[in-house]
Amino acid sequence: MPFDDLADESEETDPGDEALDELAGTLAGESSSDDESRANETETIEDNDESTYDSQTEPAFPTAKTQTQHSIYCLPETWDTIDGASGLLFEAEIMLRRDGYEAVQKRELHNALLQSAAQQLTAEDIADAFVTTREDRESGSLLDGES
């Protein structure tokens, strides 16, 4: 079926998320029982006052597909640098968790990456990177198995 890859995040979880959660808890010196009790406290607080937003424990924006989901296309090497096992977003997530932020979502990290790029890069920077990729392609395929 078309758009199967756009399944709701609640239906699919990234297998690496659980390992990342455990690693982040280990780095912060927390146990999983601490995480569970904190999650229960958060749920209780949310039940009592739904208008209170806690930036340390709650994501910045919902996963409503009609509002927030867009496709990002890049080469595998670029994606590994950004979102790979030791990529920029992994390092940023570890830093955020060490600073006490919970429930760090990929969508928030992707948004932060794009915001940072938009603030730091110029159209000329993007055009230069585009030309470099095109020139790299002249010397051969940039994708494995491409003929």
N, C-alpha and C positions, 0 to 999 in steps of 0.2 A: 504494500500500500504506500502511496506517495507520502512523504513527510513523516515516515515512521521514526526518523531520527529526531523529531521534534517532540518526543514523548515528554510528558510532565515529569519534572524532576522528582516528584514524590514517588513515581513509579520506578524510576531507574536511579541507581546510585553508582557513583564511580567507585570501583573496587579499591582504588588507592586512597579514598577518603577515610576509610576506617583505619588504615595503617597510619595515615597522616595524623588523624586524631590521637591515636595511641602515642605516636612519636612526639607530637606537640605536648601531650600530657606528661610524658617522660621528661622532656626538656624543661618543662615548667615545674617539675617535681610534684605533680598532682597524680592522684590515683583515679581510676574510673569511678569508684564509689563517690569521690568528691564531685566529679562531673555530674553524676546522676542526682545527687542531693541538690546541687546548684541548679540543675534543670528543673527539679521539682519546685524549688523556691521560686524560680523565674515564672513557672506556670501559675503558681499561686498568686504572685504579684500581678501577672497579666490578668488573671481572673478578677482580682479586686479592682483594678483600675486599668481599663483598656486604653485610655488616652495617654498613659505614661509610656514614654519611649526611652529605653536604656541603650545607648550606643555601644556599651561594652558587651551586651548579651544578645541583641537583636539585629538582624540584617537591615540594611538601609532601605531596601525596596523589595516589593513582592515579585513573584515569578510569573505574573500574568503575561502570557505569551504575546498577547496583542499589544502590550506596551513595551516589553523589554527584550524580546528575543530577536536577534539579528545574526546573520551568518558572517563569520570571519574566515577568509580563505588565505592560506599561506603554505609555503613549502614545509615539509616535515622537519627539516633542520631548524627553520625559524621557530616552528611550534615548540620543538624540544628546548630551544634556548629560552623561550618564554614560559612554557607550561610543562616542561619535562620534569624528570625525577629530581633534578637539582637546578631547575630553571628559576627565573626571576620571581614568578608568582609563588613558587614553593618557598623560596627564601623570605618573601614578603609575608606570607602566611605565618611562618614560624615566628617572625619578628612581632607580628600583630598578636599572636597567641601568647608570646612571652610578655607582652604589654597588657595582657588581661582581656583581650577581645575574644569573645566566644562566637560560635556559629559563623565562622568566616566562610562566606559563600563564594563559589567560583564567579558568579555573575558580578559580585561586588569587586573582586580582584580584576576581572576583565574590564569593568567600568573604570576602575582606578588606573589601570594600564593605559587605556585610551585617553582618559583625562590628562594623565601625565604627558603622554605623547603630544596631545593637542596643545598643551601649554608650553612644551619645550621645543617642538619641531616646527620648522617652517615648511611651506609648500615646496621650496627649493630642496630642503633635506629629503622630502619624500620623493620628489622627482629624481634626485641623484641616486637614491636607493633603487628606484624603479629601473633607471638606465643601467646601473651596475648589475642587477639581476638579469636584464635582457642581454647584456654583454657576457655574463657568465654562461648563459644558455647557448651562446654561439659556439662555445668550446665543448658542448655535449649536454646530454640530458641532465636536468636537475632533479628528476624523479627516478627512483629505481624501477627497472622493468619497462621504462618508456622507450619505444623504438623510434 
